[in-house]
Amino acid sequence: YQKRNVFGFGLDFAEDTTKTSWGVEFSWMANKLIPNNVEYSGLSQSDELVLSISVDRPTFFNFLNPNRSFFMNLQMFLRYLPDYEGGRGNFDGNYGYAGASLTGNVAFTFFTGYFQDRLAPRVTLLYAPWESQGALITGLSYRWNDAFSTSIGWTQFFGDVYKQQGPYFPIAQYGSIADYTGPVLRGVAPVIYRDMGEVRIRYTW
């Protein structure tokens, strides 16, 4: 495994005019090894810069819940690879690792509580614009007492799964390199067609 040195910083602050709380994190990793299917070693190097921004605000919607605020949180994640090679043109180079030199996704979550926070609905919307993929994650939990709770949830994925060009220098020959493609396993792609419902029963003793 490659030794990686990361330089980063983070800060949190509250903004009084909009009554929002903000969190910002930035990291820089130099010469990170990433997959590259046109290189003989299967790898290439690039700096990786990641910016994360989070903003949240409790807000009252009296017609939905007059006794409790809705907590809303928006998060944005951006990643930049200055030495990115290949891309969507031929689906090669670093395409299996990142769809472009600049990629990212956005997540929006809101939840509230009813009956002294015993009943807690939650919804998360996830969208990856560079991948044209996203997800809707919902949940509803009820706390019967201090030891027993139940919850149900549904997760719906949408978007497309992309293909990438096979390695130009495979360990074992698999026929025509030009005709071989494999799945791209990034973002939410590995589970894009796996919509899921769940029921949980939790008892603590």
N, C-alpha and C positions, 0 to 999 in steps of 0.2 A: 504494500500500500504506500502511496505517495505521502511524504511528509508535507503538510500544508500549513502555512502561516496565514492567519486571518487578522486583518486590521479592521476595526469597526468602532462605531459609537452609536449611542442611543440617547434620546431625550424624551421627556414627558412634560406636558404643560397643559394648563386649562385656559380656555378663551372665554372671557366674561360676556362679550356681546352676544355670541351665539349659544353660550352655556354648553360648550362642548369640551371634551377632554381629548387630547391628541397624544399619540405616541409615534415617534419616528426612529427607525433603525437603519443604519447603513453599514455594509461590510464590503471589504475588498480582499480578494484572494488572488495572489500573483501566480502566474504560470501553472494554472490548474490543468491536470491531464483530463481530457474529455474524449469520448469515442469519436473516431473519424474513419469512415469506411473506405476512404481513398488512400490512406496511408498504409505503408507496409506493416507497421507495428499495430495498426488499428487504433492509434491514439494520436492526438495532437495537443498542443498547449495553448491556453488563452487565459488572460486575466478574467476574473468574474466579479462583477459589481452588482450587488443586490440592494435594493431600496424597498423598505416596508413602511407603510403609513397606515395608522389606525386612528379612527375617530369615533367616539361614541357620545350618545346623549340620551338621558332619560326624558321621555316626553309623555304627557298625558293626552289620551284620546278618550274623553269622557263618555262618548256614546258606545265605546267598546268595553271600557273598564273604568268606571268612575272612581274606584277605590285604590287603583294601583297604576303606576306609570309603566310605559313600554320602554324597555331598554333596547336601543338601536345601536348597532356597531357596524361600521364600514371599514373593511381592510383592503388595501391594494398592495400587490407585490410585483415589483419590476426587476428583471434581470438583464444585464447587458454583457455581451461577450465581444470585446473589440476585435479579436482575431478569429471571428467566426468564418468558417469555410463552407462552401456548398449552399444548400438550401432547397427551397421549394421548386426551383427550376428542374433539377435532375434528381431530387430526393436523396442526395448523397452528402458526403462530407460529414459535418456535425449535425445533420438534419435529424438523426435518431435521438440526439441529446436535446436539441432545442430547435423549434420551428423557424427561428430567425435570430439575428444578432440581438434584437430586443424582444423579449417576451414577458408575459405576466398574466395575472389573473386578479379578479375582484371577488370579494365575498361580503355579503350583506346579511346580518343576523338580527332578528328581533324576537323578543320573548317578554312575557308578562306572567302574573300570577293571580289566581282567583282563590277565594275561600281561605284567606290567610296564607296564601302561597302554597296551599296543598295541591291545587290543580295548576299545572305549569305547561302551557303550550309554547312551542319554539319552532321557528322557521329559519332556514338558511338558504340563501340563493348564491350559487357559485357560478361564475362565468369566466371562461378563458378566451378572450377575443381573438388572439392569434391562432388558437387551435380550433375555433368555432365549436367549442364544447362547453358544457355546463351541467349543473345538477341542481335539483330541488330536494332539500333534506328537511323533513318535518318530524316532529315528535310531540307527544302529549303524555305527561306523567302525572300520577296522582299519589300523594303520600298519605297513606291511611293512618299511620302513627309513626313513632320514632324508629321503629324496626322494620316496617313493612311498606313497600311501595310497588306500584305497577306502572308500566309505560308501554305505549304502542308507537310505532313510527313507520314512515314510508319514505323511500329514497328513489327519486326518478332522475335518470341520466338522459342527456340528449346531446346530439352532435354526431360527428363522424370519426371513424378510426382511420388513420393514414398508414400508407405503406412507405417503406424506405428501400433504396437500392441496396442489394446485398454487398458484402465486402468485396473489394476489388482484388484482395489477396487472401482468399479463404484458406483455412488450415487444410480442409478437405474439399476436393472439387465436387460441386453439386450441379454440374451441367453448365449451361450458358450463363455467364455472369450477367449479361445484359438483360436476361429474361427473369432473373431471380429477384423477388422482393420479399421483404419480411415485415411484420407489424412494428409500428412505432409505439414504444412503451413509455410514454411520457404523459404528464398531465393526468386527466381522468380517463385516458384511453384504455388502460387495462381492464376497467370495469364499466365501459361505456354502455354495454348491452346487458348489464346485470342490475336491473331494477329490483328493489328489495323491500319487503315488508318485515317488520319484526315486532315481537311481543316479549317483554321482559317482566319477570317477577323477581323481586329482590327482598330477601329477608336477612336481617342482621341480628346476630346474637353474640 
